[in-house]
Amino acid sequence: MRHIFRTLTTLSLAMCTALPALGADAPPAAATPTQHVSWSRAANIYEVNVRQYTPEGTFKAFAQHLPRLKKMGVDILWLMPIQPIGAKNRKGTLGSYYAVRDYTAINPEFGTLDDFKALVKEAHGLGMHVIIDWVANHTAFDNPWTREHGDWYLKNDKGEIYPVTYTDGAEPEYWTDVTGLDYRQPGLWQGMTDAMLYWVRETDIDGFRCDVAGKVPTPFWEQARAALDRVKPVFMLAEADKPDLHERAFDMTYGWDTKDLFKAVARGQADARALADFVAHPPKAFPPGAYRMRFTSNHDENSWVGSDVELYGPAFKAMAVLAATLPGMPLIYGGQEAGLDKRLQFFEKDPIAWKDYAYAPFYTDLLALKHANPALWNGQYGGPVQVLATGNDKVFAFRRTLDGNSVRVTVNVSNAPQRYTLPGTQAQTLGAWDYRIDAPRRR
């Protein structure tokens, strides 16, 4: 069996090992946690690639899926960039969504501004919230700002704008279709903030996912967040994992640490010991209340690294269970509920094959589990995680508890059946990549 939900009234504290809770290396508890919008506390997030979501690739066509997503339990819709794409130096036929030609316009491929407003209104009517992708680090070469505000751009030795170039990683990156913005220029701060405010005021969106947020000065994000919150309280996700971004700018950052760990486990390169070590010794110390986004895939992973079949194979559901139950907010990349088994092309039209939504019941159960159990909620609103001894390095088990609500998760992190014993229980067996979740019965 792939998912088992059993009724438990209590779980003994004696079942916990001596390992500290996830986040034990974080700043002292005396620090004041960031207060998040109330609707985010038990929420999940779902990424929408509008171009590939339907054959039409429009807001109107995507809107037809909203009732289905509501039924599945989706809370926050993150739409990849919706602005027009640059034509100059464009990659492929359709270009990258992240080469923004106009910050306050709609990509005509997707529809009109009224179409987008209608989508947001319908999502709100169903109790969901909408955030849009925001690219503040760079623009397309033919963005009007390159002509009207040339001083807002980084220049080479010849005084020319040039492609975004990063040489500080393992391999140099040359983003030839975009040019970088210069945040030493005060005028840029106001121009970028005004553009963000436009979407909140004009379309009533609920926040932003901010692309390469760590490359933009944190003080910019802090002042932008303050300005946005004066219009309405917003939710902010950073494509970054810098702890200081949580202090006054962002609600959530990327959990790249667990994403890489999940892939290693699926490949047989790590086991329960690595997962337990992550719980005991997180790679970075984040402020109290920081949301971390847990995921198995997103648009970058899918297009550039591999499909779920390539990355996880038969381990996929087991890793998705960990992403949904370890501390953090789970992300679903649109199409995963259909068993997305291919890499979606990034610069061309390549629609998702929805087939029979084979994984929708699986995700429906996981999202309902999170909603119903405060122990699994996000940030300071959820319970700490305690690793449980299993007597088997191929079986990872943990328990989260908050105010009497307890959830226990046990996962076979190998491709063979495994016997294990939790403290105070008899020996049990889990099949290859199988799992069980013990939680209070839903009312």
C-alpha positions in Angstrom: 0.0 0.0 0.0 1.3 3.5 -0.8 -0.6 5.6 1.7 -2.0 4.5 5.0 -3.8 6.8 7.4 -4.6 5.3 10.8 -6.3 6.7 13.8 -4.1 7.4 16.8 -5.1 9.3 19.9 -1.7 9.8 21.3 1.9 8.9 20.5 4.3 8.3 23.4 7.1 10.8 24.0 9.3 7.8 24.7 9.3 7.0 21.0 11.5 10.0 20.2 15.2 9.7 20.0 17.5 12.2 21.6 17.9 14.1 18.3 16.8 17.8 18.6 13.9 19.2 16.7 14.4 20.6 13.1 15.6 24.1 13.5 17.4 23.5 16.8 20.4 25.4 15.5 18.2 28.4 14.7 18.4 31.7 16.6 17.2 31.7 20.2 13.4 31.2 20.8 13.3 34.6 22.5 13.5 36.2 19.0 10.1 37.3 17.7 8.9 35.2 14.8 7.7 36.8 11.6 3.9 37.1 11.6 2.5 35.7 8.4 -0.9 36.3 6.8 -3.3 33.9 8.5 -4.3 32.1 5.2 -0.7 30.9 4.8 -0.4 29.1 8.0 -1.7 25.7 6.9 -1.2 26.4 3.2 0.4 24.6 0.3 1.6 26.2 -2.9 1.0 25.2 -6.5 3.1 26.5 -9.5 1.3 27.3 -12.7 3.2 27.3 -16.0 0.5 29.1 -18.0 2.1 28.5 -21.4 2.2 24.7 -21.0 -0.8 24.2 -18.7 -3.3 23.9 -21.6 -3.2 23.6 -25.4 -4.5 27.2 -25.5 -1.9 28.5 -23.0 -4.3 31.2 -21.8 -5.7 32.5 -18.5 -9.2 31.6 -19.6 -8.2 28.0 -20.3 -6.3 27.7 -17.0 -9.3 29.1 -15.2 -11.3 25.9 -16.2 -9.0 24.0 -13.9 -9.6 26.1 -10.8 -12.5 23.9 -9.4 -10.4 20.8 -9.8 -7.5 22.4 -8.0 -9.8 23.6 -5.2 -11.1 20.1 -4.8 -7.5 18.8 -4.6 -6.9 21.2 -1.8 -4.6 23.8 -3.4 -4.3 27.0 -1.4 -1.8 29.4 -3.1 -1.5 29.6 -6.9 2.0 30.8 -8.1 1.8 31.9 -11.7 5.1 32.1 -13.6 5.8 35.5 -15.2 2.7 36.9 -16.9 4.3 40.0 -18.6 5.3 40.3 -22.3 8.5 38.5 -23.2 11.4 40.3 -24.9 12.0 39.9 -28.6 15.6 41.1 -28.8 18.1 38.2 -28.2 15.1 35.9 -27.5 15.9 32.3 -26.8 13.9 29.7 -28.9 10.7 30.5 -30.6 8.7 31.9 -27.7 11.4 33.1 -25.3 11.9 32.9 -21.6 9.2 34.1 -19.3 12.0 35.6 -17.2 13.0 38.1 -20.0 10.4 40.7 -19.1 9.8 43.4 -21.7 7.2 45.5 -19.8 6.6 45.2 -16.0 3.1 46.6 -16.1 1.6 44.7 -19.1 0.2 41.3 -19.8 1.8 38.8 -22.2 -0.7 38.8 -25.1 -0.2 35.1 -25.6 -2.0 34.5 -22.2 -4.9 36.9 -22.8 -5.8 40.4 -21.6 -5.6 42.3 -18.3 -9.3 41.7 -17.8 -8.8 38.0 -18.3 -6.2 38.0 -15.6 -8.4 40.0 -13.2 -11.2 37.5 -13.8 -8.8 34.7 -13.0 -7.8 36.3 -9.7 -11.4 37.0 -8.8 -12.5 33.5 -9.5 -9.6 32.0 -7.5 -10.4 34.3 -4.6 -14.1 33.2 -4.8 -12.9 29.6 -4.4 -10.9 30.5 -1.3 -7.5 30.4 -3.1 -4.8 33.1 -3.3 -2.7 34.2 -6.2 0.9 35.3 -6.4 2.8 36.1 -9.5 6.5 35.6 -10.4 8.5 38.8 -10.3 11.9 39.4 -12.0 13.6 42.2 -10.3 17.2 41.3 -11.1 17.2 41.8 -14.9 15.0 42.7 -17.8 14.8 41.9 -21.5 17.1 43.9 -23.7 14.1 45.7 -25.3 12.4 46.7 -22.1 11.6 50.4 -22.4 13.7 51.1 -19.3 16.8 50.4 -21.3 16.0 53.5 -23.3 14.2 55.7 -20.7 16.3 54.8 -17.7 19.7 53.7 -19.0 21.3 54.6 -15.7 19.4 51.8 -14.0 21.4 49.1 -15.8 24.8 47.6 -15.2 27.3 48.5 -17.9 30.5 47.0 -19.2 33.8 48.8 -19.7 32.4 50.4 -22.9 29.4 51.8 -21.1 27.1 49.3 -22.7 24.4 47.0 -21.2 25.4 43.4 -21.5 24.0 39.9 -20.8 23.7 38.8 -17.2 26.9 37.0 -16.3 27.7 35.0 -13.2 31.1 33.5 -12.7 30.9 32.8 -9.0 29.4 29.3 -9.3 30.8 25.9 -10.2 30.2 26.8 -13.9 29.9 30.3 -15.4 26.4 31.3 -16.5 25.6 33.6 -19.4 21.9 34.7 -19.7 22.2 36.1 -23.1 18.5 37.2 -23.4 18.5 39.5 -20.3 20.5 42.4 -19.0 21.2 43.2 -15.3 19.8 46.1 -13.2 21.9 48.3 -11.0 20.5 48.6 -7.5 23.0 51.3 -6.6 20.6 53.7 -8.4 17.9 55.0 -6.1 15.5 55.7 -9.0 15.4 52.0 -9.8 14.2 51.2 -6.3 11.2 53.5 -6.7 10.5 52.3 -10.3 10.6 48.7 -9.4 8.4 49.1 -6.2 5.9 51.2 -8.2 5.6 48.4 -10.8 5.0 45.8 -8.0 2.4 48.0 -6.4 0.6 48.3 -9.7 -0.3 44.6 -9.7 -1.5 44.6 -6.1 -3.7 47.7 -6.6 -4.9 46.9 -10.2 -5.5 43.1 -10.0 -5.7 42.4 -6.2 -3.0 39.7 -6.3 -1.8 38.4 -2.9 1.9 38.6 -3.3 5.0 37.6 -5.3 7.5 34.9 -6.0 10.7 36.8 -6.5 13.2 35.4 -9.0 16.9 35.2 -8.0 16.0 37.3 -5.0 19.3 36.8 -3.4 21.0 38.8 -6.2 18.9 41.8 -5.3 19.9 43.8 -2.2 17.9 42.7 0.8 17.1 46.4 1.8 15.3 46.8 -1.5 13.0 43.9 -0.7 12.4 45.2 2.8 11.2 48.6 1.7 9.2 47.0 -1.1 7.5 44.6 1.3 6.6 47.5 3.6 5.1 49.5 0.7 3.1 46.4 -0.5 1.8 45.7 3.0 0.4 49.2 3.2 -1.9 48.4 0.3 -2.8 44.9 1.6 -1.0 42.2 3.6 0.9 40.1 1.1 2.7 36.8 0.9 6.3 36.8 -0.4 8.4 33.9 -1.6 12.1 34.3 -2.4 14.0 32.2 -4.9 16.9 32.2 -2.4 17.9 30.6 0.9 19.5 33.6 2.7 18.2 33.6 6.3 18.3 37.4 6.5 15.6 37.6 3.8 13.1 36.4 6.4 13.6 39.2 8.8 11.5 41.9 7.2 11.1 40.9 3.5 10.0 37.4 2.8 7.7 34.8 4.3 9.3 31.8 2.6 12.6 30.8 0.9 13.5 27.8 -1.2 14.3 24.5 0.5 17.0 23.5 -2.0 18.7 21.5 0.8 15.9 19.0 1.1 15.3 18.9 -2.7 18.9 17.7 -3.2 18.6 15.3 -0.3 15.4 13.8 -1.7 17.2 13.2 -5.0 20.2 11.6 -3.3 17.9 9.2 -1.4 16.0 8.3 -4.5 19.3 7.4 -6.2 20.4 5.2 -3.3 23.2 7.7 -2.4 21.7 8.5 1.0 19.4 6.9 3.5 17.6 7.5 6.8 20.8 8.5 8.5 21.2 11.5 6.1 17.6 12.5 6.7 18.1 12.3 10.5 21.3 14.3 10.3 19.5 17.0 8.3 16.9 17.2 11.1 19.6 17.4 13.8 22.0 19.7 12.0 20.2 22.0 9.4 22.7 23.5 6.9 21.7 27.0 7.8 20.1 28.7 10.8 16.9 30.5 9.9 14.9 32.9 12.1 12.0 31.6 14.1 8.9 31.3 12.0 10.7 31.2 8.6 8.7 29.2 6.1 10.8 26.9 3.9 9.4 25.6 0.6 9.7 21.8 0.3 9.5 20.3 -3.1 10.4 17.5 -5.5 10.2 19.6 -8.6 9.5 23.0 -10.1 9.9 24.6 -13.5 13.7 24.7 -13.3 14.1 21.2 -12.0 11.7 19.8 -14.6 13.0 21.6 -17.6 16.8 21.6 -16.9 17.5 18.7 -14.5 14.9 16.0 -15.1 11.4 14.8 -15.0 10.0 13.1 -11.9 10.5 9.7 -13.6 14.2 10.6 -14.3 14.9 12.0 -10.8 12.9 9.7 -8.6 11.5 6.8 -10.5 9.5 4.5 -8.0 10.7 6.7 -5.1 8.6 9.6 -6.2 5.6 9.2 -3.8 7.9 8.5 -0.8 9.8 11.8 -1.5 6.6 13.7 -2.0 5.4 12.5 1.4 8.5 13.8 3.1 8.1 17.1 1.3 4.6 17.4 2.5 5.2 16.4 6.1 8.6 17.7 7.2 8.5 21.3 8.4 7.9 23.7 5.6 5.3 24.5 2.9 4.9 21.8 0.2 5.0 22.9 -3.4 3.3 21.0 -6.3 4.5 21.8 -9.8 1.5 21.9 -12.1 1.3 18.6 -13.9 2.7 16.4 -11.1 -0.8 15.4 -10.2 -0.9 13.8 -13.7 2.4 12.0 -13.2 4.4 14.5 -15.3 6.8 12.2 -17.0 8.7 14.5 -19.4 10.8 17.7 -19.3 8.6 20.6 -20.5 10.5 22.7 -23.1 11.2 26.1 -21.7 11.3 28.3 -24.8 8.7 26.4 -27.0 5.1 25.3 -26.7 5.0 21.9 -25.0 1.6 21.3 -23.3 1.2 19.1 -20.3 -0.4 15.7 -21.0 -3.0 15.5 -18.3 -4.3 12.0 -19.0 -6.3 10.8 -16.1 -4.8 12.9 -13.2 -3.5 9.6 -11.7 -1.8 11.3 -8.8 -4.6 13.7 -7.9 -6.0 11.4 -5.1 -2.5 11.1 -3.6 -2.0 14.8 -3.4 -5.6 15.4 -2.2 -4.9 13.1 0.7 -1.6 14.8 1.5 -3.0 18.3 1.4 -6.0 17.3 3.5 -3.7 15.8 6.0 -1.8 19.0 6.4 -4.9 21.1 6.6 -6.4 18.9 9.3 -3.3 18.6 11.6 -1.9 21.7 13.2 1.3 19.7 13.9 2.1 19.9 10.2 1.4 23.6 9.7 4.0 26.0 8.5 6.7 27.9 10.4 5.9 28.7 14.1 2.4 27.5 13.6 3.4 23.8 13.3 5.1 21.4 15.6 8.8 20.5 15.8 10.0 17.2 14.3 11.5 14.5 16.4 13.2 11.5 14.7 12.1 8.1 15.8 14.4 5.1 16.2 13.5 2.3 13.7 16.5 -0.1 14.1 17.0 0.1 10.3 19.0 2.7 8.3 16.6 2.2 5.4 13.5 3.3 7.3 13.1 6.9 8.3 10.5 7.8 10.9 9.6 11.0 12.7 6.8 12.5 14.7 5.4 16.1 14.9 3.3 17.2 17.8 1.5 20.5 18.6 -1.0 21.0 21.4 -2.0 17.4 21.6 -2.1 16.9 17.8 0.4 14.2 16.7 1.3 12.9 13.3 3.8 10.1 12.8 5.4 9.4 9.4 7.4 6.3 8.5 9.0 5.9 5.1 11.0 3.1 3.5 13.8 4.9 1.8 15.0 1.9 -0.2 14.0 -0.2 -3.2 13.5 -3.3 -1.2 11.1 -4.4 1.6 12.3 -3.4 5.1 11.5 -4.6 8.6 11.6 -2.0 11.4 10.6 -1.6 15.0 9.5 1.7 16.6 9.9 2.0 20.3 7.0 0.3 22.1 5.7 -1.5 19.1 6.2 -4.8 17.4 8.3 -5.3 14.3 6.6 -4.3 11.0 7.4 -4.4 7.3 7.2 -1.7 4.6 7.4 -2.5 0.9 10.0 -0.8 -1.3 9.5 3.0 -1.2 6.3 2.4 0.9 5.2 4.6 3.7 2.6 5.0 6.4 1.2 8.0 8.0 -0.5 7.7 11.5 -2.6 10.7 12.3 -5.9 11.5 14.1 -9.0 10.6 12.2 -10.4 13.6 10.3 -13.8 14.8 11.5 
